Amino acid sequence: QVQLVESGGGLVQAGGSLRLSCSASGSTFDINVIGWYRRTPGKQRAFVASITGGGSTNYADAVKGRFTISRDNGKNSVYLQMSSLKPEDSAVYYCNVRTHNNLWYWGQGTQVTVSS
């Protein structure tokens, strides 16, 4: 089992920045990929960004060039630096972990609201 706790959401004006953090505990040795998804009302949860233990990153097209994901393996943490935020980035952001045997775990989510 892996437990995830997100922090760092909030309200920001368009063009501003926010940094999300996610701390993992439990069977962290089994973590393969860690990343972020987001969900807006009435929509499915959508991929945002991910990073492997080796540091390989992947981003959704909608956030490329604006968001940066990073990982601190020593702290079992992942961060999402979000810049040039747009109102359409408003969503609940979820931290996600995939283990080496493809089990998926989710955090409770943190709200990001970008005002125009």
Secondary structure, 3 states (H helix, E strand, C coil): CEEEEEECCEEEECCCCEEEEEEEEECHHHEEEEEEEEECCCCCCEEEEEEECCCCEEECHHHCCCEEEEEEHHHCEEEEEECCCCHHHCEEEEEEEEECCCCEEECCCEEEEEEC
